């Protein structure tokens, strides 16, 4: 019996569920404040750039060496409300007052508790997109979008212990 089969047996015995998380359950926190109910976040990516080197006399392969990590802009979208915090942050940056902020994207479980999270560092807004108005569609929400440039994403070690904590909670139910 393989390791996965053994784990599956223990999971069934303990009645622990490992269902995938739903992508609509998330929160964004910037500098300790929950900054609103966002409808979409894109750009949660990381790519290791590489450089190729063809060694003379070696024709069977090319050496590939890592160089740096590249992160695209984070794009946060949400329905417009009376809060102007993102607009004000963008306007400050546009005026030359760059305010670097750290933040967290939290994926929530079915009970709306953090399941895992990713931290982004030293972010500031570089693009703002306002709502698109259309009088023919009276039920559409007005959205704003802000793009953040940042200096990296990490996944803290503390979030890796949550599955074990969650499994323990399930056992007590």
Secondary structure per residue as TSV (DSSP state, phi and psi in degrees):
chain	resnum	aa	ss	phi	psi
A	1	X	-	360.0	129.6
A	2	X	-	-77.1	170.0
A	3	X	H	-61.4	-42.3
A	4	X	H	-64.6	-39.4
A	5	X	H	-65.1	-40.3
A	6	X	H	-63.7	-43.8
A	7	X	H	-62.2	-41.8
A	8	X	H	-61.4	-39.6
A	9	X	H	-64.2	-44.1
A	10	X	H	-63.2	-42.6
A	11	X	H	-61.9	-43.3
A	12	X	H	-65.1	-41.4
A	13	X	H	-62.3	-42.5
A	14	X	H	-85.5	-4.7
A	15	X	T	58.8	43.3
A	16	X	-	-95.0	134.0
A	17	X	-	-105.5	138.0
A	18	X	-	-122.2	64.3
A	19	X	-	-78.6	148.8
A	20	X	-	-64.7	149.5
A	21	X	-	-79.2	150.7
A	22	X	-	-88.2	135.1
A	23	X	T	-73.3	-10.2
A	24	X	T	-88.5	-7.4
A	25	X	-	-97.9	91.6
A	26	X	E	-153.1	159.6
A	27	X	E	-133.0	153.7
A	28	X	E	-117.7	130.7
A	29	X	E	-121.3	130.1
A	30	X	E	-126.7	121.0
A	31	X	T	53.0	43.5
A	32	X	T	84.2	-2.5
A	33	X	E	-114.6	133.7
A	34	X	E	-70.7	118.1
A	35	X	-	-93.9	12.5
A	36	X	-	130.1	171.4
A	37	X	-	-91.6	101.8
A	38	X	-	-86.1	147.0
A	39	X	S	-95.8	-20.0
A	40	X	E	-157.4	142.6
A	41	X	E	-132.7	127.2
A	42	X	E	-127.4	163.7
A	43	X	-	93.9	8.5
A	44	X	-	-78.7	79.6
A	45	X	-	-142.2	161.5
A	46	X	-	-150.7	135.8
A	47	X	E	-135.6	130.1
A	48	X	E	-87.7	113.3
A	49	X	E	-76.1	147.7
A	50	X	E	-129.6	158.6
A	51	X	E	-123.2	133.4
A	52	X	E	-95.3	145.1
A	53	X	E	-136.5	120.2
A	54	X	-	-92.5	111.9
A	55	X	-	-78.9	132.6
A	56	X	T	-59.9	134.1
A	57	X	T	83.8	-8.1
A	58	X	-	-107.9	104.7
A	59	X	-	-102.7	-6.0
A	60	X	S	-83.3	-17.9
A	61	X	-	-162.6	168.6
A	62	X	-	-118.7	134.9
A	63	X	E	-69.6	141.7
A	64	X	E	-127.2	124.9
A	65	X	E	-119.7	137.5
A	66	X	E	-70.5	143.5
A	67	X	E	-116.5	-61.0
A	68	X	E	-152.5	167.3
A	69	X	E	-99.0	137.3
A	70	X	E	-116.3	134.6
A	71	X	-	-123.0	127.7
A	72	X	-	-75.4	169.1
A	73	X	-	-64.5	144.2
A	74	X	E	-82.6	134.6
A	75	X	E	-117.2	117.5
A	76	X	E	-108.9	127.3
A	77	X	E	-122.6	139.1
A	78	X	E	-157.6	159.2
A	79	X	E	-67.5	139.7
A	80	X	-	-65.7	138.2
A	81	X	-	-133.2	-170.3
A	82	X	S	-76.2	-7.8
A	83	X	-	-77.2	130.2
A	84	X	-	-110.4	18.8
A	85	X	H	-61.5	-43.1
A	86	X	H	-68.9	-41.5
A	87	X	H	-61.9	-45.1
A	88	X	H	-63.3	-40.2
A	89	X	H	-63.9	-43.6
A	90	X	H	-64.5	-45.1
A	91	X	H	-61.1	-39.3
A	92	X	H	-62.2	-44.0
A	93	X	H	-63.8	-41.4
A	94	X	H	-63.5	-29.0
A	95	X	T	-86.9	2.4
A	96	X	T	96.6	-1.7
A	97	X	-	-93.4	83.0
A	98	X	-	-79.2	116.0
A	99	X	-	-107.8	102.2
A	100	X	-	-75.0	128.5
A	101	X	E	-131.3	144.7
A	102	X	E	-96.1	153.6
A	103	X	E	-154.3	176.6
A	104	X	E	-139.5	138.4
A	105	X	E	-107.9	117.1
A	106	X	E	-109.5	124.1
A	107	X	E	-87.8	130.7
A	108	X	E	-104.8	153.8
A	109	X	-	-87.4	-171.8
A	110	X	T	-62.2	-25.4
A	111	X	T	-94.9	11.7
A	112	X	S	62.8	32.4
A	113	X	-	-103.5	147.5
A	114	X	E	-58.4	126.5
A	115	X	E	-98.5	-39.7
A	116	X	E	-162.2	163.6
A	117	X	E	-152.6	161.8
A	118	X	E	-128.9	132.8
A	119	X	E	-98.6	138.9
A	120	X	E	-116.0	148.6
A	121	X	E	-119.3	141.8
A	122	X	E	49.8	55.8
A	123	X	E	-94.5	152.7
A	124	X	E	-153.1	153.4
A	125	X	E	-76.9	137.5
A	126	X	E	-121.0	-8.4
A	127	X	E	-155.1	138.8
A	128	X	E	-128.3	135.4
A	129	X	E	-125.9	122.9
A	130	X	-	-85.0	-177.9
A	131	X	-	-69.6	155.9
A	132	X	-	-103.5	125.7
A	133	X	-	-95.5	138.0
A	134	X	-	-150.2	106.9
A	135	X	T	-69.2	-16.6
A	136	X	T	-81.4	-13.7
A	137	X	-	-122.3	89.4
A	138	X	T	-79.6	-2.8
A	139	X	T	-106.1	1.9
A	140	X	-	-83.4	135.7
A	141	X	-	-76.1	142.7
A	142	X	-	-83.1	122.7
A	143	X	E	-111.7	149.3
A	144	X	E	-121.0	152.5
A	145	X	E	-132.8	138.0
A	146	X	E	-130.4	136.2
A	147	X	E	-103.7	132.7
A	148	X	E	-114.1	127.7
A	149	X	E	-88.8	147.0
A	150	X	-	-150.3	171.9
A	151	X	S	-109.4	32.2
A	152	X	-	128.8	159.1
A	153	X	E	-125.0	137.9
A	154	X	E	-135.4	161.3
A	155	X	-	-118.2	106.4
A	156	X	-	-65.3	153.2
A	157	X	G	-62.5	-31.1
A	158	X	G	-60.1	-32.5
A	159	X	G	-72.5	-18.5
A	160	X	G	-76.8	-17.9
A	161	X	G	-85.1	-11.3
A	162	X	H	-61.1	-39.3
A	163	X	H	-58.3	-36.9
A	164	X	H	-71.2	-38.6
A	165	X	H	-64.1	-44.5
A	166	X	H	-63.8	-40.0
A	167	X	H	-63.0	-39.8
A	168	X	H	-63.2	-39.4
A	169	X	H	-64.3	-41.5
A	170	X	H	-63.0	-34.9
A	171	X	H	-64.3	-33.2
A	172	X	H	-81.3	-7.6
A	173	X	-	-84.3	360.0
